[in-house]
Amino acid sequence: MNARRKHRLYAVLAILLGLGVATALVMYALRSNIDLFYTPGEIINGKGESAEKPEPGQRLRVGGMVMPGSVKRDAKTLQVSFKLYDANGVVSVSFNGILPDLFREGQGVVAQGVLQPGNQILAKEVLAKHDEKYTPPEIKDAMKKNHNSPPAAYSNAGGGAS
């Protein structure tokens, strides 16, 4: 192999190595910023076939329905606590801030925050779902399946926190 080819080979290898290191660093940086989506039942029972449960301290997003009668507001601060439920469980959410205008009992919400011990979520942000007219059919079917019982049926479901 002549010197020119050897030089090109080293240049190509250096570029590939640099791209590999850059990709690894980006993936490592994004790893800590990924918020996985869970339903209350998945937090309690695990997600997927492996039944993998989130660990306390993990950042996540949890979506479910606000349980009627569970919203508690502190009169002196902006602290609000409520319960989210689906067909398989109930989790408690604690939020300090102003809730969206569409937030109400029986409404679907997504809370983004950190999982605390005891299946409690310390939310940093709460998003209320709006009109579901444009929901894809698969999601609409899943919502009907997961939320077809009255909220009282979920009060002790799945061993969620009270």
Long-range contacts (C-beta under 8 A, 24 or more apart in sequence): 33-59, 34-59, 35-59, 35-60, 35-61, 35-112, 36-60, 36-61, 37-61, 37-62, 37-63, 37-110, 38-62, 38-63, 39-63, 39-64, 39-86, 39-88, 39-89, 39-146, 40-64, 40-84, 40-85, 40-86, 40-88, 40-89, 40-90, 40-91, 40-158, 40-160, 41-86, 41-87, 41-88, 41-89, 41-146, 41-158, 42-88, 43-89, 43-91, 43-115, 43-119, 44-88, 44-89, 44-91, 44-119, 44-158, 44-159, 44-160, 45-88, 45-89, 45-158, 54-115, 55-115, 56-115, 56-116, 56-117, 57-114, 57-115, 58-114, 58-115, 59-112, 59-113, 59-114, 60-112, 60-113, 60-114, 60-115, 60-121, 61-110, 61-111, 61-112, 62-91, 62-93, 62-110, 62-111, 62-121, 63-108, 63-109, 63-110, 63-111, 64-91, 64-108, 64-109, 65-106, 65-107, 65-108, 65-109, 65-147, 65-151, 66-103, 66-104, 66-105, 66-106, 66-107, 66-108, 66-109, 67-105, 67-151, 67-154, 67-155, 68-105, 68-106, 68-151, 69-105, 69-151, 70-105, 71-105, 83-160, 84-109, 84-111, 85-151, 85-154, 85-157, 85-160, 86-146, 86-147, 86-154, 87-145, 87-146, 87-147, 87-148, 87-149, 87-154, 87-157, 88-146, 88-157, 88-158, 89-119, 89-154, 89-157, 89-158, 89-159, 89-160, 90-154, 90-155, 90-156, 90-157, 90-158, 90-160, 90-161, 91-119, 91-120, 91-121, 91-160, 91-161, 92-118, 92-119, 92-120, 92-121, 92-160, 92-161, 92-162, 93-120, 93-121, 93-123, 93-126, 94-120, 94-121, 94-122, 94-123, 95-123, 95-126, 97-125, 97-126, 99-126, 99-128, 100-126, 100-127, 100-128, 101-128, 102-128, 102-129, 102-130, 103-128, 104-128, 106-151, 108-132, 108-143, 118-161, 119-160, 119-161, 120-161
